[in-house]
Amino acid sequence: MHISDLPDRSQDYLKTIWDITELLDNQPAALGDIAEKMSQKTPTASEAIKKLAARGLVHHEKYAGVTLTEQGKALAIEMVRRHRLLETFLHDVLGYTWDEVHSDADLLEHAASDQLIERIDAHLGRPRKDPHGDPIPTAEGIIEEVPRTTLAAIGAGETVTISRVQDIDPELLRYLAQFKVAPGSRITVDSGPLAGMVHVTVEETQTKFPLAETQLSLITVQD
């Protein structure tokens, strides 16, 4: 089966399930979480999952969440590859900011041919990460492991490198961009949570700024 054999909405469901399970370290995705991310009501999402299960693309056990079959995972990773390469192309070539790329990549990923995606990959020099630090799968479906530690686990006085920022909060992306913070930036946690805020310093510029405690789990870091 090729990804183009599926309706666009089914493609979105597969990618959404993969996104959720990847962040959960391959634990099953809850139906409610899938529905929320797809902006669907739970009964609607349930029917979509049943159709995917009938095609052998997902497993769904009652009260146990949803997982991808091997074929479903392969198709989902193809969608992830398309999405992240398109985000990188929009950012690096067309000058989109990192908070702008997600929605247009969502539209383009369904229409792009395999040839176009391959040409984009080659033109960009086979990038390993997209603008948010998310790993880009290879054409063979191989995807790099990423750190799991988030800024929420880092204590005052510790210095870490930002490796990844989830793209689900455009406001956070715009906020970080004000301080020239992106994957690769070194930051030090100056104080830790006080009145729901954590204060950090950007090592390169010595710029200090606050982050909401609720945003820390969206930022992945490494030593």
KELO-416460 format. One line per 4 residues: their letters; for each residue x, y, z of N, C-alpha, C. Coordinates in steps of 0.02 Angstrom, whole numbers, plus 32768, in hexadecimal, padded with zeros to 4 digits. Layout:
<rs>
A> X:Y:Z:X:Y:Z:X:Y:Z; ... .
</rs>
This chain:
<rs>
MHIS> 802A:7FC4:8000:8000:8000:8000:802C:803F:8000; 8019:8070:7FD7:803B:80B0:7FD7:8011:80E2:7FFE; 8032:8113:801B:800D:8144:8044:7FD7:8167:801D; 7FE1:8170:7FDB:7FAF:8192:7FB2:7F71:8168:7FA6 .
DLPD> 7F73:8128:7FB9:7F38:80FD:7FB4:7F04:810D:7FEA; 7F18:8134:801C:7EEC:8144:8053:7ED0:818B:804B; 7E93:8197:8062:7E79:81DC:8063:7EA5:8208:808F; 7EA3:8249:8081:7ECC:8278:80A8:7EBF:8273:80F2 .
RSQD> 7E80:826B:8105:7E6F:8268:814C:7E8D:822A:816D; 7E8E:81F2:8149:7EAE:81B5:8164:7EF9:81BF:816D; 7F17:81E1:813D:7F5E:81F1:8142:7F6B:821B:8181; 7F3F:824B:818D:7F47:8276:81C8:7F41:824D:8209 .
YLKT> 7F11:821F:820A:7F09:81F5:8245:7F48:81CC:8253; 7F64:81AE:8220:7FA1:8186:822A:7FDA:81B0:8245; 7FE3:81EC:8228:8019:8218:823F:800C:822F:8286; 7FCE:823E:8295:7FBC:8254:82D9:7FCA:821E:830C .
IWDI> 7FB6:81E0:82FD:7FC3:81A9:832B:800E:81A0:8335; 8034:81A5:82FE:807D:819E:8305:8099:81D6:832F; 8083:8214:8324:809C:824D:834B:808F:8242:8396; 8053:822C:83A6:8042:8223:83ED:806B:81EA:840C .
TELL> 806F:81B1:83EA:8093:8179:8406:80DE:8186:840A; 80F8:81AE:83DB:813F:81BE:83DC:8150:81E8:841A; 8125:8217:842B:8130:8240:8466:8126:8218:84A6; 80FE:81E3:84A2:80F1:81B8:84DC:8122:817D:84DF .
DNQP> 8159:8181:84B8:818A:814B:84B7:8169:8109:84A3; 813F:810D:846D:811F:80D3:844E:80E9:80B3:8478; 80CF:80D6:84A8:8094:80BE:84CC:8056:80CC:84A2; 8020:80A5:84AA:7FE4:80AF:8482:7FC7:80F6:8489 .
AALG> 7FA9:810D:8453:7F8A:8150:8453:7F41:8149:846A; 7F2D:8172:8499:7EE7:8172:84B1:7EBA:818E:847B; 7E80:816F:8473:7E50:8185:8440:7E3E:81CF:844A; 7E36:81E4:8488:7E25:8229:8495:7E5B:825A:847E .
DIAE> 7E9A:8246:8487:7ED2:8270:8472:7ED4:8275:8425; 7EC6:823D:8404:7EC5:823D:83BB:7E8E:826C:83A2; 7E52:8265:83C0:7E1A:8290:83AC:7E2A:82D9:83B7; 7E48:82E9:83F0:7E59:832F:83FF:7E8A:834C:83CD .
KMSQ> 7EBE:8325:83BE:7EF0:833E:838F:7ED5:8343:8348; 7EA5:831A:8338:7E86:831C:82F6:7E4B:834D:82F3; 7E3C:836D:832C:7E04:839C:8330:7DC2:8379:831C; 7DBA:833B:8335:7D7F:8313:8327:7D5D:82FF:8369 .
KTPT> 7D1E:82F0:8365:7CFC:82D3:839F:7D13:828A:83A6; 7D12:8272:83E4:7D2B:822F:83F1:7D07:81F9:83C9; 7CC4:81FB:83C2:7CA3:81C8:8399:7CBA:81C9:8350; 7CC6:8205:8335:7CDF:820B:82F0:7D24:81EC:82E9 .
ASEA> 7D4F:81FB:831A:7D92:81DE:8319:7D8F:8192:8320; 7D61:817A:8349:7D59:8132:8353:7D47:810F:8312; 7D1A:812D:82EA:7D07:8110:82AA:7D42:810F:827A; 7D6A:8145:827B:7DA5:8148:824F:7DD7:8112:8262 .
IKKL> 7DE0:8108:82A3:7E0F:80D5:82BB:7DF7:808F:82A7; 7DB6:8083:82AA:7D9A:8043:8296:7DAA:8034:824C; 7DA4:8068:8222:7DB3:8060:81DA:7DFC:8051:81CF; 7E27:8072:81F5:7E6F:8064:81EF:7E80:801E:8207 .
AARG> 7E5D:8009:823C:7E68:7FC5:8256:7E52:7F91:8223; 7E1B:7F9F:8200:7E02:7F70:81CD:7E33:7F69:8193; 7E5C:7F9B:8188:7E8F:7F99:8153:7ED1:7F7E:816D; 7ED3:7F6B:81AC:7F0F:7F4E:81C8:7F45:7F81:81D8 .
LVHH> 7F31:7FBF:81E6:7F62:7FF4:81F1:7F6A:8007:823B; 7F38:7FF6:8264:7F3D:8004:82AB:7F20:7FCA:82D4; 7F36:7FC8:8313:7F17:7F9C:8344:7EF2:7FC8:8376; 7EB5:7FB6:8387:7E90:7FDC:83B9:7E6C:7FAC:83E7 .
EKYA> 7E87:7FA6:8423:7E66:7F7D:8456:7E42:7FAB:8486; 7E05:7F9A:8497:7DDD:7FC3:84C4:7E02:7FD0:8505; 7E04:8010:8518:7E25:8027:8555:7E71:8020:8553; 7E8D:800C:851A:7ED6:8002:8516:7EF8:8032:84E6 .
GVTL> 7ED2:805D:84C4:7EF0:808D:8497:7EFB:8071:8451; 7F1A:809A:8428:7F23:808A:83E1:7F6E:8087:83D1; 7F81:8052:83AD:7FC6:804C:8395:7FC6:803E:834A; 7FFD:804D:832A:8004:8041:82E3:801D:7FFB:82D6 .
TEQG> 8003:7FDA:82A2:8021:7F9C:828B:8062:7FAD:8267; 8088:7F7A:8252:80C6:7F88:822E:80B8:7FAE:81EE; 8084:7F9A:81CA:8073:7FBE:818C:805B:8005:819C; 8032:800B:81CF:801A:804D:81E2:8053:807B:81F7 .
KALA> 8084:805F:821B:80BD:8086:8231:80E7:809D:81F6; 80F1:8071:81C5:8117:8083:818A:80F6:80BC:8164; 80B4:80BA:815D:8090:80EF:813A:8092:8130:8163; 808B:812A:81A5:808D:8165:81CF:80D1:8187:81CB .
IEMV> 8107:8160:81CC:814A:817C:81C8:8155:819E:8185; 8136:8184:814F:813A:81A5:810E:8119:81EA:8112; 80E0:81EE:8135:80BF:822F:813D:80E9:825E:8168; 8108:8243:819C:8133:826C:81C7:816E:8287:819E .
RRHR> 818B:825C:8174:81C3:8271:814A:81AE:82AA:811C; 8175:82A2:80FB:815C:82D7:80CF:8152:8318:80F5; 8131:8313:812E:8120:834F:8155:8160:8374:816B; 818F:8350:8186:81CA:8371:81A2:81F9:838B:816C .
LLET> 81FC:8369:8133:8223:8384:80FB:8203:83C3:80DF; 81C1:83C2:80DA:819E:83FD:80C1:81A6:8438:80F2; 81A2:842B:8132:81AE:8460:8163:81F3:847D:815B; 8224:8452:8151:8269:8469:8149:8272:8492:810A .
FLHD> 8252:847B:80D3:8255:84A0:8094:8235:84E5:809B; 81FB:84E7:80B9:81D9:8527:80C3:8203:8557:80ED; 8223:853C:811F:824C:8565:814D:828E:857A:812D; 82B3:854A:8111:82F7:8558:80FA:82F9:8579:80B5 .
VLGY> 82C9:8569:808B:82CA:8581:8046:829A:85BC:803B; 825E:85B7:8056:822B:85EA:804A:8226:861F:8080; 824D:8616:80B6:8250:864A:80E8:8217:864C:811A; 81F0:8616:811F:81BD:8613:8153:81DF:8612:8198 .
TWDE> 81BE:8630:81C9:81D6:8629:820D:81C1:85E5:8229; 81E1:85CF:825F:81D4:858A:8276:818E:8581:8293; 816C:85B7:82A3:8127:85B2:82BB:80F5:85B2:8281; 810B:85BE:8244:80DE:85C2:820A:80DC:8582:81E1 .
VHSD> 810E:8557:81E8:8117:8521:81B8:80E5:84E8:81C0; 80CC:84DD:81FC:80A5:84A1:8209:8065:849C:81E0; 803D:84D1:81DF:7FFC:84CD:81BD:8004:84C4:8172; 8033:84E7:8153:803C:84E0:810B:805A:849B:80F9 .
ADLL> 8086:8482:8124:80A0:843E:8118:8069:840B:811D; 8039:8416:814A:7FFF:83E9:8150:7FD8:83E6:810F; 7FD2:841E:80ED:7FAD:8420:80AE:7FD5:8400:8075; 8015:840F:8072:803F:83F9:803A:8050:83AF:803C .
EHAA> 8053:8392:8078:806B:834D:807E:803E:831B:805A; 7FFE:832C:8051:7FD0:82FE:802F:7FD8:8300:7FE3; 7FED:833A:7FCA:7FF1:8343:7F81:8036:8333:7F65; 8069:8334:7F8F:80AD:832A:7F77:80B8:82E3:7F5E .
SDQL> 80D9:82DD:7F24:80EA:829A:7F09:812A:8281:7F2B; 8136:8240:7F24:8174:8224:7F3D:81B0:8246:7F1D; 81AA:8255:7EDC:81E2:8275:7EB9:81F0:82BB:7ED5; 81BB:82E1:7EE3:81C5:8324:7EFE:81E6:8320:7F43 .
IERI> 81CF:82F3:7F6D:81EC:82EC:7FB0:8236:82D9:7FAA; 8247:82AC:7F7D:828D:8298:7F73:82B6:82D3:7F5B; 829B:82FB:7F2D:82BF:8335:7F13:82CB:8369:7F4B; 8297:8373:7F74:829F:83A2:7FAC:82D5:838A:7FDC .
DAHL> 82D4:8349:7FEC:8305:832C:8019:834C:8337:7FFE; 8355:8329:7FBD:8397:8331:7F9E:83AB:837B:7F9D; 837C:83A7:7F8C:838B:83EF:7F88:83A1:840A:7FCB; 8383:83F1:8000:8393:8408:8044:83D2:83E8:8060 .
GRPR> 83EE:83B8:803C:842A:8396:8054:841D:835F:8086; 83E4:833D:807F:83D1:8306:80AC:83D2:831B:80F5; 83AA:834D:8108:83AC:8364:814E:8395:832E:817E; 83B2:832F:81BA:83A0:82FE:81ED:8369:8317:821C .
KDPH> 8360:8359:8220:832E:8375:824D:8307:83AC:822A; 82C9:83B6:8240:82A1:83ED:8225:82AD:842B:8250; 828D:8464:8242:829C:84A1:8269:828D:849C:82B3; 8262:846D:82C7:8251:8466:830E:827E:8433:8332 .
GDPI> 82AD:8415:830C:82D9:83E2:8329:82BE:839C:8324; 8285:8393:8302:8269:8350:82F9:8292:832A:82C5; 82A2:82EB:82D3:82C9:82C4:82A2:82A1:82B5:8263; 82C2:82B9:822A:82A2:82AB:81EA:82B1:8263:81D5 .
PTAE> 827F:823A:81CC:828B:81F5:81B7:82AE:81F3:8173; 82D7:81C0:8168:82F5:81B6:8126:82C1:8198:80F7; 82D3:8194:80B8:82A6:8176:8086:8298:812D:8096; 82C6:810D:80BC:82BC:80C7:80CF:8294:80C0:8110 .
GIIE> 827F:80F8:812C:8256:80F5:8169:827D:80F2:81A9; 82BE:80FE:81A5:82E8:80FF:81E2:82E3:8144:8202; 82D7:8145:8242:82D0:8184:8266:82FD:8185:82A3; 831F:81BC:82AD:8350:81C3:82E3:832D:81C7:8327 .
EVPR> 834A:81A6:8358:8330:81AC:839C:833F:81F3:83B6; 8312:820D:83DE:831B:8251:83F9:8319:824E:8445; 833A:8280:8466:8337:8282:84AF:82F0:8289:84C8; 82E2:826F:8503:829F:8271:851F:8299:82A3:8559 .
TTLA> 82D1:82BA:8573:82D0:82E7:85AD:82B5:832C:8599; 8285:8345:85BE:826A:8387:85B0:8285:83BA:85E2; 827A:83F9:85D3:8293:842E:85FF:8272:842B:8643; 8238:840A:8647:8216:8403:8688:823F:83DC:86BA .
AIGA> 826E:83B2:86A2:8295:8388:86CF:82D8:83A8:86E3; 82E5:83E5:86CB:8325:8405:86D7:8320:8435:8712; 834F:842E:8740:834E:8457:877C:8374:8498:8776; 836C:84C4:87A6:838E:8505:87A7:83DA:84FA:87A7 .
GETV> 83FC:8521:877F:8445:851D:877B:845F:84EF:8745; 8433:84C7:8726:8449:8499:86F1:8447:84BC:86AD; 8479:84AA:8684:847D:84C4:8640:8473:848A:860F; 8447:8494:85DE:8437:845F:85AE:8431:847D:8568 .
TISR> 8430:8450:8537:8426:8464:84F1:83DF:8452:84DB; 83BC:8481:84BE:837A:8472:84A4:8381:8447:8465; 835F:840E:8464:8363:83E1:842A:8324:83E1:8400; 82EC:83F5:841F:82AD:83EE:83FC:8278:8419:841E .
VQDI> 824D:8439:83F6:8214:845F:8411:81D6:8448:83EC; 81A5:842E:8411:8168:8417:83EF:8146:8452:83CC; 812A:8443:8392:810C:8479:8369:80C1:8483:8375; 80A8:8468:83AD:8060:846C:83B9:804C:84B0:83D6 .
DPEL> 807C:84D9:83EA:806E:851A:8408:8093:8551:83E2; 8073:856C:83AD:8095:85A1:8386:80AA:85DD:83B0; 8083:85ED:83E4:8094:8626:840E:80D7:861A:8431; 80E3:85DD:8448:8123:85CD:8467:815C:85D4:8435 .
LRYL> 8151:85BC:83F8:8185:85C2:83C4:8195:860B:83B7; 8162:8635:83B1:816D:867C:83A5:8191:869D:83E0; 817E:8688:841C:819C:86A3:8458:81E7:8692:845B; 81F7:8653:844F:823D:863E:8451:8266:8661:841B .
AQFK> 8247:866C:83E0:826A:868D:83A9:827E:86D4:83BC; 8258:86F4:83E7:826A:8738:83FD:82AF:8739:841E; 82C0:8702:843E:8300:86FE:8462:8334:86D5:843C; 8324:86C8:83FB:8350:86A1:83CF:8360:865C:83ED .
VAPG> 832C:863E:840A:8332:85FB:8428:8314:85C8:83F8; 833A:8594:83E8:8326:855F:83BA:834D:8520:83CB; 833E:84E8:83AB:8368:84AC:83B6:83B2:84BD:83AC; 83DB:84A8:83DB:8422:84B8:83DB:8435:84EE:840C .
SRIT> 8403:8514:8424:8411:8549:8454:8422:852C:8498; 8453:854A:84B9:8465:8536:84FE:8443:8566:852E; 8420:8549:855E:83FF:8574:8590:840E:8559:85D6; 840D:8588:8606:8416:8577:864C:83D6:8588:8671 .
VDSG> 83BF:8559:869A:8384:8566:86C4:839C:858D:8701; 8384:85CA:8708:839A:85F6:873F:8373:85E9:877F; 8333:85E0:8778:830A:85D4:87B4:82D0:85A8:87A1; 82BC:8581:87D2:828A:8558:87BC:824C:8554:87DA .
PLAG> 8217:8539:87C3:81D5:8558:87BD:81C2:8585:87F8; 81B1:85C2:87E8:819A:85F2:8819:815E:8617:87FB; 8125:8611:881C:80E7:862E:8802:80D9:8617:87BB; 80E9:85D7:87AE:80DA:85BA:876D:810A:85CC:8736 .
MVHV> 8143:85EC:8748:8173:8601:8716:81B9:85E7:8727; 81E0:85DA:86F2:8226:85C8:86F9:824E:85FB:86D1; 8285:8614:86EE:82AE:8645:86CD:82ED:8624:86B2; 82FE:8634:8673:8339:8615:8654:8364:864B:8634 .
TVEE> 83A4:8639:8626:83D3:8665:8605:83ED:8643:85C7; 83ED:8667:858E:840B:864D:8550:8456:8657:8556; 847C:8621:8553:84C4:8626:855F:84E7:8652:852C; 84D5:864E:84ED:84F9:8673:84B9:84F1:86BE:84C0 .
TQTK> 84B6:86D5:84D3:84A9:871D:84D6:84A2:8737:851E; 849E:8709:854E:8491:871A:8594:844E:873E:859D; 8420:8731:856E:83DC:874B:8574:83B4:8721:85A5; 8391:8743:85D1:8368:8720:8603:831E:8729:85F1 .
FPLA> 82F7:86F4:85FA:82AF:86F9:85EE:828A:86C2:8614; 824A:86CD:8621:8222:869C:8646:81FD:866C:8616; 81F0:8630:862F:81C7:85FF:860C:8191:85E6:863B; 8156:85DE:8621:8120:85C2:8649:812F:8579:8658 .
ETQL> 8120:8565:8696:812D:8520:86AA:8108:84EE:867C; 80CE:8502:8663:80A6:84D6:8638:80C7:84CB:85F4; 80F6:84F6:85E1:8117:84F0:85A0:8156:84C5:85A1; 816E:84B6:85DD:81AF:8494:85E3:81AF:844E:85C4 .
SLIT> 8176:842C:85C7:8173:83E8:85AC:8173:83E7:8560; 816C:8421:8541:816D:8425:84F7:81B4:842E:84DC; 81E4:8437:8509:8229:8445:84F6:8255:840B:850C; 8272:83E7:84DC:829E:83AF:84EA:82E6:83C7:84EC .
VQD> 830C:83AD:851C:8351:83C4:8525:8381:8389:852E; 83C1:8399:8528:83F5:8368:8536:8431:838C:8553; 845F:8367:8571:849A:8385:8590:84C6:83A6:855B .
</rs>
